[in-house]
Amino acid sequence: MQQQIIKETFQLVSKRDDNVCNFLEGGRSKAPNTFCCSLIGGSDYKLIYRHYATLYFVFCVDSSESELGILDLIQVFVETLDKCFENVCELDLIFHVDKKTLTMALQPQEISSVT
């Protein structure tokens, strides 16, 4: 089931032009910005994605989430990966991700207070 969801999600987002929005609403219709959501739980869900070079970052969220907030989250995640791997690619994510690397990268930066 998981592989089927991944395959269908990739087929949906990889076929879209770069000049269209990065949101796909859940629904049963074949309208351009909808997808069939029977595999992920209903029409209340949407896919929000970004495509960077050879990588796709896709989030499936319910309708209460902010599209722009999720796009910002993806941007921060990609920037963090770039700090870890310098020009991150799919091979880095497959072969070189360990807990220690990500834990160090995700540590909150200390902010010195100005007095």
C-alpha positions as CSV (number, residue, x, y, z in Angstrom):
1,M,0.0,0.0,0.0
2,Q,2.8,2.5,0.9
3,Q,4.6,1.8,-2.4
4,Q,1.4,2.4,-4.3
5,I,0.9,5.8,-2.5
6,I,4.5,6.8,-3.3
7,K,4.2,5.8,-6.9
8,E,0.9,7.6,-7.5
9,T,2.1,10.7,-5.7
10,F,5.3,10.8,-7.8
11,Q,3.2,10.4,-10.9
12,L,1.0,13.3,-9.9
13,V,3.7,15.8,-9.0
14,S,6.4,14.9,-11.6
15,K,4.0,15.4,-14.5
16,R,3.1,19.0,-13.5
17,D,4.7,22.0,-15.2
18,D,7.1,24.2,-13.2
19,N,4.8,27.2,-13.8
20,V,1.8,25.8,-12.0
21,C,1.1,26.0,-8.2
22,N,2.6,23.5,-5.8
23,F,-0.7,22.5,-4.2
24,L,-3.0,19.6,-5.2
25,E,-6.4,19.5,-3.5
26,G,-8.0,16.2,-2.7
27,G,-11.1,15.4,-4.6
28,R,-12.8,12.9,-6.8
29,S,-12.8,15.0,-10.0
30,K,-10.2,15.2,-12.7
31,A,-9.8,18.9,-12.4
32,P,-6.2,20.2,-12.9
33,N,-5.5,20.9,-9.2
34,T,-7.2,17.9,-7.7
35,F,-6.0,14.3,-7.1
36,C,-7.9,11.2,-6.2
37,C,-7.4,10.8,-2.5
38,S,-8.9,7.3,-1.8
39,L,-5.4,6.0,-0.8
40,I,-4.7,8.7,1.8
41,G,-7.9,9.1,3.6
42,G,-10.4,11.4,1.9
43,S,-11.0,14.7,0.1
44,D,-10.0,16.8,3.1
45,Y,-6.3,16.3,2.3
46,K,-4.0,18.1,-0.1
47,L,-0.5,17.5,-1.4
48,I,2.0,20.4,-1.1
49,Y,5.3,19.9,-2.8
50,R,8.5,21.6,-4.0
51,H,10.9,20.3,-6.7
52,Y,14.6,21.0,-6.3
53,A,16.8,19.7,-9.0
54,T,16.3,15.9,-8.8
55,L,14.5,15.9,-5.4
56,Y,10.8,16.2,-4.7
57,F,9.7,17.1,-1.2
58,V,6.0,16.2,-0.7
59,F,3.7,16.7,2.3
60,C,0.2,15.4,2.6
61,V,-1.7,17.6,5.0
62,D,-5.3,18.2,5.9
63,S,-7.2,21.3,4.8
64,S,-6.5,23.2,8.1
65,E,-2.8,23.5,7.3
66,S,-1.4,26.6,5.6
67,E,0.0,26.0,2.1
68,L,2.5,28.8,2.5
69,G,3.5,27.5,5.9
70,I,4.3,24.1,4.6
71,L,6.2,25.5,1.6
72,D,8.3,27.5,4.2
73,L,8.8,24.3,6.2
74,I,10.1,22.5,3.1
75,Q,12.4,25.5,2.4
76,V,13.9,25.3,5.9
77,F,14.3,21.5,5.6
78,V,16.2,21.8,2.3
79,E,18.4,24.6,3.7
80,T,19.2,22.3,6.7
81,L,20.0,19.4,4.3
82,D,22.3,21.7,2.3
83,K,24.2,22.7,5.5
84,C,24.7,19.0,6.2
85,F,25.7,17.9,2.7
86,E,26.6,20.9,0.6
87,N,24.4,20.6,-2.5
88,V,22.3,17.7,-1.2
89,C,21.3,15.0,-3.7
90,E,19.3,11.8,-3.4
91,L,22.4,9.7,-2.8
92,D,23.1,11.8,0.3
93,L,19.7,11.1,1.6
94,I,19.9,7.4,0.9
95,F,23.5,6.6,2.0
96,H,24.7,9.3,4.3
97,V,21.9,10.3,6.6
98,D,22.5,9.3,10.2
99,K,20.9,10.5,13.4
100,K,24.0,12.4,14.6
101,T,24.3,14.5,11.4
102,L,20.6,15.5,11.4
103,T,20.5,16.1,15.2
104,M,23.5,18.5,14.9
105,A,22.0,20.3,12.0
106,L,18.6,20.7,13.6
107,Q,19.9,22.0,16.9
108,P,18.4,25.5,17.6
109,Q,20.9,28.2,17.1
110,E,21.8,30.1,20.3
111,I,20.7,33.7,20.1
112,S,22.7,36.1,22.2
113,S,20.6,38.7,23.8
114,V,21.5,42.3,23.2
115,T,21.4,44.3,26.4
